[in-house]
């Protein structure tokens, strides 16, 4: 939706700005070899398929080389952001909307890098979030309680943003799919850009994008994306708002509500708080909650702390 606005670019989920910060934050002058090495590092550390969402190494090099004598870190990141979604004209871009759930655990660095940034928090009922993750094979095999604990560990970090007086707009997924025009108008007002009804015309857009990029990508990966992102081939609809009513038994539903209650209240999911009986966690439940904490935030913060050189070695081994 946001990428359909001519003034916005919303890159694929690549937290490169955080990962390169420690090494390059104070670097302002580059030579050709350093730029080439950086581009190789960027390509290696990428979490998504850059061939699909990004321009070429050569185009990135051409852009960076023109600024090599005065290339500070913020400009470096901005140039990279503008290389995403190559078919989109860049001269009209005034907003870079960096969409990344991991940023909840990197807020200190992110605010240091972009002190004037605004934050749009897209939140969904944790019970439905857990059901959809399992159906899309994200954290496959994990229990809904574990997935809800991940949700809780993530979104409770919103308190850090409010403590720093950052500009925050909370958007409920349920409101977005029920009243997309109203919510998009609110988002555009928050970003100080004019609303454009074209943002609602999502049907066929992703399919067209894949068709444009098809010569760059393995056909098997294209088929995978069509399956994994099947909802992007449809109009916005609200059919998946209340999945928990049929997918979760009462005991598990009430355990998730107990675990996430403060955030449910904060985000306005008050109707989820109704429970007819006392709720108790057993040892297995506590293990799911502890395991989620080990995964997020501990593992993700550990990964941030290790040197870039080690991250690159890990990436090279995985690829």
Phi and psi restraints in degrees (value plus and minus 20) as a CYANA .aco file:
   2 UNK   PHI     -89.3   -49.3
   2 UNK   PSI     -53.4   -13.4
   3 UNK   PHI     -90.8   -50.8
   3 UNK   PSI     -33.8     6.2
   4 UNK   PHI    -100.2   -60.2
   4 UNK   PSI     -27.7    12.3
   5 UNK   PHI    -106.8   -66.8
   5 UNK   PSI     110.1   150.1
   6 UNK   PHI     -85.5   -45.5
   6 UNK   PSI     -40.8    -0.8
   7 UNK   PHI    -116.0   -76.0
   7 UNK   PSI     -17.5    22.5
   8 UNK   PHI    -143.6  -103.6
   8 UNK   PSI     119.5   159.5
   9 UNK   PHI    -145.2  -105.2
   9 UNK   PSI     108.7   148.7
  10 UNK   PHI    -138.1   -98.1
  10 UNK   PSI      74.2   114.2
  11 UNK   PHI     -84.8   -44.8
  11 UNK   PSI     146.1   186.1
  12 UNK   PHI     -86.4   -46.4
  12 UNK   PSI     145.3   185.3
  13 UNK   PHI     -95.1   -55.1
  13 UNK   PSI      73.1   113.1
  14 UNK   PHI    -151.4  -111.4
  14 UNK   PSI      83.6   123.6
  15 UNK   PHI    -102.3   -62.3
  15 UNK   PSI      17.1    57.1
  16 UNK   PHI     -81.1   -41.1
  16 UNK   PSI     -53.8   -13.8
  17 UNK   PHI     -81.2   -41.2
  17 UNK   PSI     -52.9   -12.9
  18 UNK   PHI     -97.4   -57.4
  18 UNK   PSI     -65.1   -25.1
  19 UNK   PHI     -88.0   -48.0
  19 UNK   PSI     -51.5   -11.5
  20 UNK   PHI    -111.7   -71.7
  20 UNK   PSI     -24.9    15.1
  21 UNK   PHI     -79.8   -39.8
  21 UNK   PSI     -69.0   -29.0
  22 UNK   PHI     -81.2   -41.2
  22 UNK   PSI     -58.1   -18.1
  23 UNK   PHI    -100.7   -60.7
  23 UNK   PSI     -56.6   -16.6
  24 UNK   PHI    -136.9   -96.9
  24 UNK   PSI     -17.0    23.0
  25 UNK   PHI     -76.3   -36.3
  25 UNK   PSI     -54.4   -14.4
  26 UNK   PHI    -125.9   -85.9
  26 UNK   PSI     -10.9    29.1
  27 UNK   PHI    -106.5   -66.5
  27 UNK   PSI     110.2   150.2
  28 UNK   PHI    -145.3  -105.3
  28 UNK   PSI     -33.1     6.9
  29 UNK   PHI    -147.6  -107.6
  29 UNK   PSI     116.4   156.4
  30 UNK   PHI    -152.0  -112.0
  30 UNK   PSI     130.4   170.4
  31 UNK   PHI    -128.4   -88.4
  31 UNK   PSI     154.2   194.2
  32 UNK   PHI     -79.8   -39.8
  32 UNK   PSI     -62.5   -22.5
  33 UNK   PHI     -84.7   -44.7
  33 UNK   PSI     -61.0   -21.0
  34 UNK   PHI     -83.7   -43.7
  34 UNK   PSI     -58.7   -18.7
  35 UNK   PHI     -86.7   -46.7
  35 UNK   PSI     -62.6   -22.6
  36 UNK   PHI     -83.1   -43.1
  36 UNK   PSI     -61.1   -21.1
  37 UNK   PHI     -85.2   -45.2
  37 UNK   PSI     -60.6   -20.6
  38 UNK   PHI     -82.9   -42.9
  38 UNK   PSI     -63.4   -23.4
  39 UNK   PHI     -80.9   -40.9
  39 UNK   PSI     -59.9   -19.9
  40 UNK   PHI     -83.4   -43.4
  40 UNK   PSI     -60.9   -20.9
  41 UNK   PHI     -83.7   -43.7
  41 UNK   PSI     -62.8   -22.8
  42 UNK   PHI     -80.9   -40.9
  42 UNK   PSI     -64.5   -24.5
  43 UNK   PHI     -85.2   -45.2
  43 UNK   PSI     -55.5   -15.5
  44 UNK   PHI     -93.1   -53.1
  44 UNK   PSI     -59.3   -19.3
  45 UNK   PHI    -102.7   -62.7
  45 UNK   PSI     -26.6    13.4
  46 UNK   PHI     -77.6   -37.6
  46 UNK   PSI     121.6   161.6
  47 UNK   PHI    -116.4   -76.4
  47 UNK   PSI     -41.3    -1.3
  48 UNK   PHI    -132.2   -92.2
  48 UNK   PSI    -197.5  -157.5
  49 UNK   PHI    -105.2   -65.2
  49 UNK   PSI      82.7   122.7
  50 UNK   PHI     -86.8   -46.8
  50 UNK   PSI     -45.3    -5.3
  51 UNK   PHI     -82.4   -42.4
  51 UNK   PSI     -48.6    -8.6
  52 UNK   PHI    -102.1   -62.1
  52 UNK   PSI     -67.2   -27.2
  53 UNK   PHI    -121.1   -81.1
  53 UNK   PSI     -31.6     8.4
  54 UNK   PHI    -140.5  -100.5
  54 UNK   PSI     139.4   179.4
  55 UNK   PHI     -94.5   -54.5
  55 UNK   PSI    -186.2  -146.2
  56 UNK   PHI    -109.1   -69.1
  56 UNK   PSI     143.5   183.5
  57 UNK   PHI     -78.8   -38.8
  57 UNK   PSI     -59.2   -19.2
  58 UNK   PHI     -84.0   -44.0
  58 UNK   PSI     -63.1   -23.1
  59 UNK   PHI     -84.1   -44.1
  59 UNK   PSI     -60.8   -20.8
  60 UNK   PHI     -83.7   -43.7
  60 UNK   PSI     -63.9   -23.9
  61 UNK   PHI     -78.9   -38.9
  61 UNK   PSI     -64.7   -24.7
  62 UNK   PHI     -80.7   -40.7
  62 UNK   PSI     -57.4   -17.4
  63 UNK   PHI     -92.0   -52.0
  63 UNK   PSI     -63.3   -23.3
  64 UNK   PHI     -90.4   -50.4
  64 UNK   PSI     -55.9   -15.9
  65 UNK   PHI     -86.3   -46.3
  65 UNK   PSI     -48.6    -8.6
  66 UNK   PHI     -90.6   -50.6
  66 UNK   PSI     -37.6     2.4
  67 UNK   PHI    -134.5   -94.5
  67 UNK   PSI      -6.1    33.9
  68 UNK   PHI     -82.2   -42.2
  68 UNK   PSI     -43.9    -3.9
  69 UNK   PHI    -106.0   -66.0
  69 UNK   PSI     -28.4    11.6
  70 UNK   PHI    -169.8  -129.8
  70 UNK   PSI      28.8    68.8
  71 UNK   PHI    -121.5   -81.5
  71 UNK   PSI      67.0   107.0
  72 UNK   PHI     -98.5   -58.5
  72 UNK   PSI     152.9   192.9
  73 UNK   PHI     -88.5   -48.5
  73 UNK   PSI     -59.2   -19.2
  74 UNK   PHI     -85.3   -45.3
  74 UNK   PSI     -60.2   -20.2
  75 UNK   PHI     -85.5   -45.5
  75 UNK   PSI     -61.0   -21.0
  76 UNK   PHI     -75.4   -35.4
  76 UNK   PSI     -69.2   -29.2
  77 UNK   PHI     -85.2   -45.2
  77 UNK   PSI     -60.1   -20.1
  78 UNK   PHI     -82.3   -42.3
  78 UNK   PSI     -63.6   -23.6
  79 UNK   PHI     -79.8   -39.8
  79 UNK   PSI     -61.5   -21.5
  80 UNK   PHI     -85.4   -45.4
  80 UNK   PSI     -66.1   -26.1
  81 UNK   PHI     -74.7   -34.7
  81 UNK   PSI     -60.9   -20.9
  82 UNK   PHI     -93.5   -53.5
  82 UNK   PSI     -27.2    12.8
  83 UNK   PHI    -107.2   -67.2
  83 UNK   PSI     -26.0    14.0
  84 UNK   PHI     -98.6   -58.6
  84 UNK   PSI     132.4   172.4
  85 UNK   PHI      31.0    71.0
  85 UNK   PSI      46.5    86.5
  86 UNK   PHI     -71.6   -31.6
  86 UNK   PSI     -59.8   -19.8
  87 UNK   PHI     -83.8   -43.8
  87 UNK   PSI     -33.8     6.2
  88 UNK   PHI    -104.0   -64.0
  88 UNK   PSI     109.2   149.2
  89 UNK   PHI     -80.3   -40.3
  89 UNK   PSI     117.5   157.5
  90 UNK   PHI    -122.0   -82.0
  90 UNK   PSI     -35.7     4.3
  91 UNK   PHI     -89.6   -49.6
  91 UNK   PSI     -36.3     3.7
  92 UNK   PHI    -115.4   -75.4
  92 UNK   PSI     -24.7    15.3
  93 UNK   PHI     -89.5   -49.5
  93 UNK   PSI     106.5   146.5
  94 UNK   PHI    -142.7  -102.7
  94 UNK   PSI     -32.3     7.7
  95 UNK   PHI    -150.9  -110.9
  95 UNK   PSI     106.3   146.3
  96 UNK   PHI    -124.6   -84.6
  96 UNK   PSI      97.5   137.5
  97 UNK   PHI    -128.8   -88.8
  97 UNK   PSI      78.6   118.6
  98 UNK   PHI    -109.2   -69.2
  98 UNK   PSI      85.7   125.7
  99 UNK   PHI    -114.1   -74.1
  99 UNK   PSI      91.5   131.5
 100 UNK   PHI    -180.1  -140.1
 100 UNK   PSI      94.0   134.0
 101 UNK   PHI     -85.7   -45.7
 101 UNK   PSI     -48.0    -8.0
 102 UNK   PHI     -86.1   -46.1
 102 UNK   PSI     -38.7     1.3
 103 UNK   PHI     -81.9   -41.9
 103 UNK   PSI     -40.5    -0.5
 104 UNK   PHI     -79.2   -39.2
 104 UNK   PSI     -44.5    -4.5
 105 UNK   PHI    -120.8   -80.8
 105 UNK   PSI     -19.9    20.1
 106 UNK   PHI    -143.1  -103.1
 106 UNK   PSI       3.8    43.8
 107 UNK   PHI     -82.4   -42.4
 107 UNK   PSI     -57.9   -17.9
 108 UNK   PHI     -80.1   -40.1
 108 UNK   PSI     -67.0   -27.0
 109 UNK   PHI     -87.5   -47.5
 109 UNK   PSI     -61.1   -21.1
 110 UNK   PHI     -82.9   -42.9
 110 UNK   PSI     -62.6   -22.6
 111 UNK   PHI     -88.5   -48.5
 111 UNK   PSI     -54.3   -14.3
 112 UNK   PHI     -84.9   -44.9
 112 UNK   PSI     -59.9   -19.9
 113 UNK   PHI     -93.2   -53.2
 113 UNK   PSI     -62.7   -22.7
 114 UNK   PHI    -147.2  -107.2
 114 UNK   PSI      58.1    98.1
 115 UNK   PHI     -84.3   -44.3
 115 UNK   PSI     -42.5    -2.5
 116 UNK   PHI    -116.1   -76.1
 116 UNK   PSI     -10.7    29.3
 117 UNK   PHI     -88.5   -48.5
 117 UNK   PSI     133.8   173.8
 118 UNK   PHI    -131.4   -91.4
 118 UNK   PSI     140.0   180.0
 119 UNK   PHI    -149.1  -109.1
 119 UNK   PSI     103.1   143.1
 120 UNK   PHI    -125.0   -85.0
 120 UNK   PSI      98.6   138.6
 121 UNK   PHI    -122.9   -82.9
 121 UNK   PSI      88.7   128.7
 122 UNK   PHI    -113.8   -73.8
 122 UNK   PSI      95.7   135.7
 123 UNK   PHI    -143.3  -103.3
 123 UNK   PSI     130.5   170.5
 124 UNK   PHI    -156.5  -116.5
 124 UNK   PSI     129.8   169.8
 125 UNK   PHI     -66.9   -26.9
 125 UNK   PSI     103.5   143.5
 126 UNK   PHI     -80.6   -40.6
 126 UNK   PSI     -48.2    -8.2
 127 UNK   PHI     -89.4   -49.4
 127 UNK   PSI     -64.4   -24.4
 128 UNK   PHI     -90.8   -50.8
 128 UNK   PSI     -56.3   -16.3
 129 UNK   PHI     -77.6   -37.6
 129 UNK   PSI     -62.8   -22.8
 130 UNK   PHI     -86.4   -46.4
 130 UNK   PSI     -61.7   -21.7
 131 UNK   PHI     -83.6   -43.6
 131 UNK   PSI     -63.9   -23.9
 132 UNK   PHI     -89.2   -49.2
 132 UNK   PSI     -55.6   -15.6
 133 UNK   PHI     -81.4   -41.4
 133 UNK   PSI     -63.6   -23.6
 134 UNK   PHI     -86.6   -46.6
 134 UNK   PSI     -59.6   -19.6
 135 UNK   PHI     -88.8   -48.8
 135 UNK   PSI     -46.6    -6.6
 136 UNK   PHI    -117.8   -77.8
 136 UNK   PSI     -10.2    29.8
 137 UNK   PHI      41.3    81.3
 137 UNK   PSI      13.5    53.5
 138 UNK   PHI    -115.0   -75.0
 138 UNK   PSI     103.6   143.6
 139 UNK   PHI      35.9    75.9
 139 UNK   PSI      23.3    63.3
 140 UNK   PHI     -77.4   -37.4
 140 UNK   PSI     120.5   160.5
 141 UNK   PHI      69.1   109.1
 141 UNK   PSI     -30.1     9.9
 142 UNK   PHI    -106.0   -66.0
 142 UNK   PSI     133.3   173.3
 143 UNK   PHI     -96.4   -56.4
 143 UNK   PSI     133.4   173.4
 144 UNK   PHI     -77.6   -37.6
 144 UNK   PSI     -51.4   -11.4
 145 UNK   PHI     -87.4   -47.4
 145 UNK   PSI     -62.2   -22.2
 146 UNK   PHI     -80.2   -40.2
 146 UNK   PSI     -66.4   -26.4
 147 UNK   PHI     -85.6   -45.6
 147 UNK   PSI     -54.9   -14.9
 148 UNK   PHI     -91.2   -51.2
 148 UNK   PSI     -53.4   -13.4
 149 UNK   PHI     -86.3   -46.3
 149 UNK   PSI     -58.3   -18.3
 150 UNK   PHI     -79.5   -39.5
 150 UNK   PSI     -65.4   -25.4
 151 UNK   PHI     -77.4   -37.4
 151 UNK   PSI     -65.2   -25.2
 152 UNK   PHI     -85.5   -45.5
 152 UNK   PSI     -63.9   -23.9
 153 UNK   PHI     -82.2   -42.2
 153 UNK   PSI     -51.1   -11.1
 154 UNK   PHI     -98.0   -58.0
 154 UNK   PSI     -77.4   -37.4
 155 UNK   PHI     -96.8   -56.8
 155 UNK   PSI     -35.8     4.2
 156 UNK   PHI     -88.2   -48.2
 156 UNK   PSI     -35.8     4.2
 157 UNK   PHI     -92.1   -52.1
 157 UNK   PSI     -24.4    15.6
 158 UNK   PHI     -81.5   -41.5
 158 UNK   PSI     -45.3    -5.3
 159 UNK   PHI     -81.9   -41.9
 159 UNK   PSI     -51.5   -11.5
 160 UNK   PHI     -85.6   -45.6
 160 UNK   PSI     -59.4   -19.4
 161 UNK   PHI     -83.8   -43.8
 161 UNK   PSI     -64.2   -24.2
 162 UNK   PHI     -88.2   -48.2
 162 UNK   PSI     -52.6   -12.6
 163 UNK   PHI     -87.3   -47.3
 163 UNK   PSI     -44.6    -4.6
 164 UNK   PHI    -116.7   -76.7
 164 UNK   PSI     -10.9    29.1
 165 UNK   PHI      37.4    77.4
 165 UNK   PSI      16.1    56.1
 166 UNK   PHI     -98.6   -58.6
 166 UNK   PSI     132.9   172.9
 167 UNK   PHI     -96.5   -56.5
 167 UNK   PSI      99.1   139.1
 168 UNK   PHI    -149.2  -109.2
 168 UNK   PSI     112.5   152.5
 169 UNK   PHI    -139.2   -99.2
 169 UNK   PSI     100.3   140.3
 170 UNK   PHI    -114.6   -74.6
 170 UNK   PSI     105.3   145.3
 171 UNK   PHI    -139.7   -99.7
 171 UNK   PSI     101.8   141.8
 172 UNK   PHI    -105.6   -65.6
 172 UNK   PSI     110.5   150.5
 173 UNK   PHI     -73.8   -33.8
 173 UNK   PSI     -61.3   -21.3
 174 UNK   PHI     -81.1   -41.1
 174 UNK   PSI     -57.5   -17.5
 175 UNK   PHI     -92.2   -52.2
 175 UNK   PSI     -57.8   -17.8
 176 UNK   PHI     -81.3   -41.3
 176 UNK   PSI     -65.6   -25.6
 177 UNK   PHI    -101.0   -61.0
 177 UNK   PSI     -39.6     0.4
 178 UNK   PHI    -103.9   -63.9
 178 UNK   PSI     -59.3   -19.3
 179 UNK   PHI    -155.5  -115.5
 179 UNK   PSI      45.5    85.5
 180 UNK   PHI     -79.8   -39.8
 180 UNK   PSI     -57.5   -17.5
 181 UNK   PHI     -85.4   -45.4
 181 UNK   PSI     -65.3   -25.3
 182 UNK   PHI     -81.6   -41.6
 182 UNK   PSI     -64.8   -24.8
 183 UNK   PHI     -87.3   -47.3
 183 UNK   PSI     -61.1   -21.1
 184 UNK   PHI     -85.4   -45.4
 184 UNK   PSI     -55.0   -15.0
 185 UNK   PHI     -82.7   -42.7
 185 UNK   PSI     -61.5   -21.5
 186 UNK   PHI     -83.8   -43.8
 186 UNK   PSI     -61.2   -21.2
 187 UNK   PHI     -84.8   -44.8
 187 UNK   PSI     -64.5   -24.5
 188 UNK   PHI     -83.2   -43.2
 188 UNK   PSI     -60.3   -20.3
 189 UNK   PHI     -82.6   -42.6
 189 UNK   PSI     -60.7   -20.7
 190 UNK   PHI     -82.8   -42.8
 190 UNK   PSI     -56.2   -16.2
 191 UNK   PHI    -110.3   -70.3
 191 UNK   PSI     -19.4    20.6
 192 UNK   PHI      40.3    80.3
 192 UNK   PSI      22.3    62.3
 193 UNK   PHI    -147.7  -107.7
 193 UNK   PSI     138.4   178.4
 194 UNK   PHI    -100.3   -60.3
 194 UNK   PSI     115.5   155.5
 195 UNK   PHI     -86.3   -46.3
 195 UNK   PSI     122.8   162.8
 196 UNK   PHI    -151.8  -111.8
 196 UNK   PSI     103.1   143.1
 197 UNK   PHI     -82.5   -42.5
 197 UNK   PSI     -35.8     4.2
 198 UNK   PHI     -80.7   -40.7
 198 UNK   PSI     -42.4    -2.4
 199 UNK   PHI     -83.4   -43.4
 199 UNK   PSI     -39.0     1.0
 200 UNK   PHI    -105.9   -65.9
 200 UNK   PSI     -32.7     7.3
 201 UNK   PHI    -108.3   -68.3
 201 UNK   PSI      45.6    85.6
 202 UNK   PHI    -105.3   -65.3
 202 UNK   PSI     -43.3    -3.3
 203 UNK   PHI     -83.3   -43.3
 203 UNK   PSI     105.4   145.4
 204 UNK   PHI      69.1   109.1
 204 UNK   PSI     -32.2     7.8
 205 UNK   PHI     -88.4   -48.4
 205 UNK   PSI     -68.0   -28.0
 206 UNK   PHI     -86.5   -46.5
 206 UNK   PSI     -59.2   -19.2
 207 UNK   PHI     -81.4   -41.4
 207 UNK   PSI     -60.3   -20.3
 208 UNK   PHI     -85.6   -45.6
 208 UNK   PSI     -60.2   -20.2
 209 UNK   PHI     -82.1   -42.1
 209 UNK   PSI     -65.3   -25.3
 210 UNK   PHI     -82.0   -42.0
 210 UNK   PSI     -56.4   -16.4
 211 UNK   PHI     -85.7   -45.7
 211 UNK   PSI     -58.9   -18.9
 212 UNK   PHI     -84.2   -44.2
 212 UNK   PSI     -57.3   -17.3
 213 UNK   PHI    -113.3   -73.3
 213 UNK   PSI     -19.4    20.6
 214 UNK   PHI     -80.5   -40.5
 214 UNK   PSI     -49.9    -9.9
 215 UNK   PHI     -92.9   -52.9
 215 UNK   PSI     -35.1     4.9
 216 UNK   PHI    -111.1   -71.1
 216 UNK   PSI     -35.0     5.0
 217 UNK   PHI    -141.8  -101.8
 217 UNK   PSI     125.3   165.3
 218 UNK   PHI     -79.2   -39.2
 218 UNK   PSI     110.9   150.9
 219 UNK   PHI     -74.6   -34.6
 219 UNK   PSI     -52.2   -12.2
 220 UNK   PHI     -83.7   -43.7
 220 UNK   PSI     -58.5   -18.5
 221 UNK   PHI     -90.3   -50.3
 221 UNK   PSI     -56.5   -16.5
 222 UNK   PHI     -80.3   -40.3
 222 UNK   PSI     -64.3   -24.3
 223 UNK   PHI     -84.2   -44.2
 223 UNK   PSI     -58.1   -18.1
 224 UNK   PHI     -82.0   -42.0
 224 UNK   PSI     -64.8   -24.8
 225 UNK   PHI     -84.4   -44.4
 225 UNK   PSI     -59.0   -19.0
 226 UNK   PHI     -82.2   -42.2
 226 UNK   PSI     -55.0   -15.0
 227 UNK   PHI     -97.4   -57.4
 227 UNK   PSI     -68.8   -28.8
 228 UNK   PHI     -86.7   -46.7
 228 UNK   PSI     -57.7   -17.7
 229 UNK   PHI    -125.5   -85.5
 229 UNK   PSI      15.8    55.8
 230 UNK   PHI     -78.5   -38.5
 230 UNK   PSI     -51.9   -11.9
 231 UNK   PHI     -85.7   -45.7
 231 UNK   PSI     -42.8    -2.8
 232 UNK   PHI     -94.8   -54.8
 232 UNK   PSI     -29.3    10.7
 233 UNK   PHI    -111.4   -71.4
 233 UNK   PSI     -19.1    20.9
 234 UNK   PHI    -136.2   -96.2
 234 UNK   PSI     145.4   185.4
 235 UNK   PHI     -89.0   -49.0
 235 UNK   PSI     137.6   177.6
 236 UNK   PHI     -81.7   -41.7
 236 UNK   PSI     109.9   149.9
 237 UNK   PHI    -164.4  -124.4
 237 UNK   PSI     143.3   183.3
 238 UNK   PHI    -131.4   -91.4
 238 UNK   PSI       5.2    45.2
 239 UNK   PHI     -90.5   -50.5
 239 UNK   PSI     -39.0     1.0
 240 UNK   PHI    -125.9   -85.9
 240 UNK   PSI       2.8    42.8
 241 UNK   PHI     -93.4   -53.4
 241 UNK   PSI     -61.1   -21.1
 242 UNK   PHI    -133.6   -93.6
 242 UNK   PSI      20.4    60.4
 243 UNK   PHI     -81.2   -41.2
 243 UNK   PSI     -50.4   -10.4
 244 UNK   PHI     -83.5   -43.5
 244 UNK   PSI     -42.7    -2.7
 245 UNK   PHI     -85.8   -45.8
 245 UNK   PSI     -47.1    -7.1
 246 UNK   PHI    -130.0   -90.0
 246 UNK   PSI     -38.7     1.3
 247 UNK   PHI    -118.8   -78.8
 247 UNK   PSI     -44.7    -4.7
 248 UNK   PHI    -132.6   -92.6
 248 UNK   PSI     116.7   156.7
 249 UNK   PHI     -95.9   -55.9
 249 UNK   PSI     144.8   184.8
 250 UNK   PHI     -80.3   -40.3
 250 UNK   PSI     -62.4   -22.4
 251 UNK   PHI     -83.5   -43.5
 251 UNK   PSI     -68.0   -28.0
 252 UNK   PHI     -86.4   -46.4
 252 UNK   PSI     -60.1   -20.1
 253 UNK   PHI     -77.0   -37.0
 253 UNK   PSI     -66.5   -26.5
 254 UNK   PHI     -89.5   -49.5
 254 UNK   PSI     -52.7   -12.7
 255 UNK   PHI     -86.1   -46.1
 255 UNK   PSI     -62.1   -22.1
 256 UNK   PHI     -84.1   -44.1
 256 UNK   PSI     -61.7   -21.7
 257 UNK   PHI     -82.4   -42.4
 257 UNK   PSI     -62.9   -22.9
 258 UNK   PHI     -82.8   -42.8
 258 UNK   PSI     -63.0   -23.0
 259 UNK   PHI     -84.6   -44.6
 259 UNK   PSI     -57.9   -17.9
 260 UNK   PHI    -126.9   -86.9
 260 UNK   PSI      -8.5    31.5
 261 UNK   PHI     -72.2   -32.2
 261 UNK   PSI     -68.9   -28.9
 262 UNK   PHI     -77.5   -37.5
 262 UNK   PSI     -59.6   -19.6
 263 UNK   PHI     -95.7   -55.7
 263 UNK   PSI     -53.5   -13.5
 264 UNK   PHI     -78.9   -38.9
 264 UNK   PSI     -60.9   -20.9
 265 UNK   PHI     -87.3   -47.3
 265 UNK   PSI     -66.0   -26.0
 266 UNK   PHI     -78.8   -38.8
 266 UNK   PSI     -60.2   -20.2
 267 UNK   PHI    -112.3   -72.3
 267 UNK   PSI     -18.3    21.7
 268 UNK   PHI      64.2   104.2
 268 UNK   PSI       6.7    46.7
 269 UNK   PHI    -116.7   -76.7
 269 UNK   PSI      29.7    69.7
 270 UNK   PHI     -82.9   -42.9
 270 UNK   PSI     -51.3   -11.3
 271 UNK   PHI     -86.6   -46.6
 271 UNK   PSI     -37.4     2.6
 272 UNK   PHI     -98.1   -58.1
 272 UNK   PSI     -29.9    10.1
 273 UNK   PHI    -105.0   -65.0
 273 UNK   PSI     -23.6    16.4
 274 UNK   PHI     -93.2   -53.2
 274 UNK   PSI     104.8   144.8
 275 UNK   PHI    -162.2  -122.2
 275 UNK   PSI     114.3   154.3
 276 UNK   PHI    -109.3   -69.3
 276 UNK   PSI     -31.6     8.4
 277 UNK   PHI    -165.6  -125.6
 277 UNK   PSI     145.5   185.5
 278 UNK   PHI     -85.7   -45.7
 278 UNK   PSI     129.5   169.5
 279 UNK   PHI    -138.2   -98.2
 279 UNK   PSI     110.7   150.7
 280 UNK   PHI    -149.0  -109.0
 280 UNK   PSI     121.3   161.3
 281 UNK   PHI    -112.9   -72.9
 281 UNK   PSI     116.1   156.1
 282 UNK   PHI    -114.0   -74.0
 282 UNK   PSI    -199.2  -159.2
 283 UNK   PHI     -80.7   -40.7
 283 UNK   PSI     -58.8   -18.8
 284 UNK   PHI     -82.8   -42.8
 284 UNK   PSI     -59.0   -19.0
 285 UNK   PHI     -83.7   -43.7
 285 UNK   PSI     -64.6   -24.6
 286 UNK   PHI     -82.9   -42.9
 286 UNK   PSI     -54.5   -14.5
 287 UNK   PHI     -85.6   -45.6
 287 UNK   PSI     -59.7   -19.7
 288 UNK   PHI     -82.1   -42.1
 288 UNK   PSI     -59.6   -19.6
 289 UNK   PHI     -89.0   -49.0
 289 UNK   PSI     -63.1   -23.1
 290 UNK   PHI     -84.6   -44.6
 290 UNK   PSI     -62.9   -22.9
 291 UNK   PHI     -81.3   -41.3
 291 UNK   PSI     -58.1   -18.1
 292 UNK   PHI     -86.1   -46.1
 292 UNK   PSI     -55.2   -15.2
 293 UNK   PHI     -89.2   -49.2
 293 UNK   PSI     -56.3   -16.3
 294 UNK   PHI     -84.3   -44.3
 294 UNK   PSI     -55.6   -15.6
 295 UNK   PHI     -97.6   -57.6
 295 UNK   PSI     -66.4   -26.4
 296 UNK   PHI    -163.9  -123.9
 296 UNK   PSI      98.7   138.7
 297 UNK   PHI    -120.3   -80.3
 297 UNK   PSI     -33.3     6.7
 298 UNK   PHI     -79.3   -39.3
 298 UNK   PSI     -70.2   -30.2
 299 UNK   PHI     -83.9   -43.9
 299 UNK   PSI     -62.7   -22.7
 300 UNK   PHI     -88.9   -48.9
 300 UNK   PSI     -53.5   -13.5
 301 UNK   PHI     -94.1   -54.1
 301 UNK   PSI     -54.7   -14.7
 302 UNK   PHI     -82.9   -42.9
 302 UNK   PSI     -63.1   -23.1
 303 UNK   PHI     -82.0   -42.0
 303 UNK   PSI     -58.8   -18.8
 304 UNK   PHI     -84.5   -44.5
 304 UNK   PSI     -56.4   -16.4
 305 UNK   PHI     -94.3   -54.3
 305 UNK   PSI     -47.0    -7.0
 306 UNK   PHI     -91.8   -51.8
 306 UNK   PSI     129.5   169.5
 307 UNK   PHI     -79.1   -39.1
 307 UNK   PSI     133.0   173.0
 308 UNK   PHI     -77.3   -37.3
 308 UNK   PSI     -58.2   -18.2
 309 UNK   PHI     -79.6   -39.6
 309 UNK   PSI     -57.7   -17.7
 310 UNK   PHI     -91.1   -51.1
 310 UNK   PSI     -59.8   -19.8
 311 UNK   PHI     -77.9   -37.9
 311 UNK   PSI     -62.7   -22.7
 312 UNK   PHI     -86.9   -46.9
 312 UNK   PSI     -57.0   -17.0
 313 UNK   PHI     -83.8   -43.8
 313 UNK   PSI     -63.3   -23.3
 314 UNK   PHI     -80.2   -40.2
 314 UNK   PSI     -65.1   -25.1
 315 UNK   PHI     -83.1   -43.1
 315 UNK   PSI     -62.0   -22.0
 316 UNK   PHI     -83.6   -43.6
 316 UNK   PSI     -59.2   -19.2
 317 UNK   PHI     -87.9   -47.9
 317 UNK   PSI     -59.0   -19.0
 318 UNK   PHI     -90.9   -50.9
 318 UNK   PSI     -51.9   -11.9
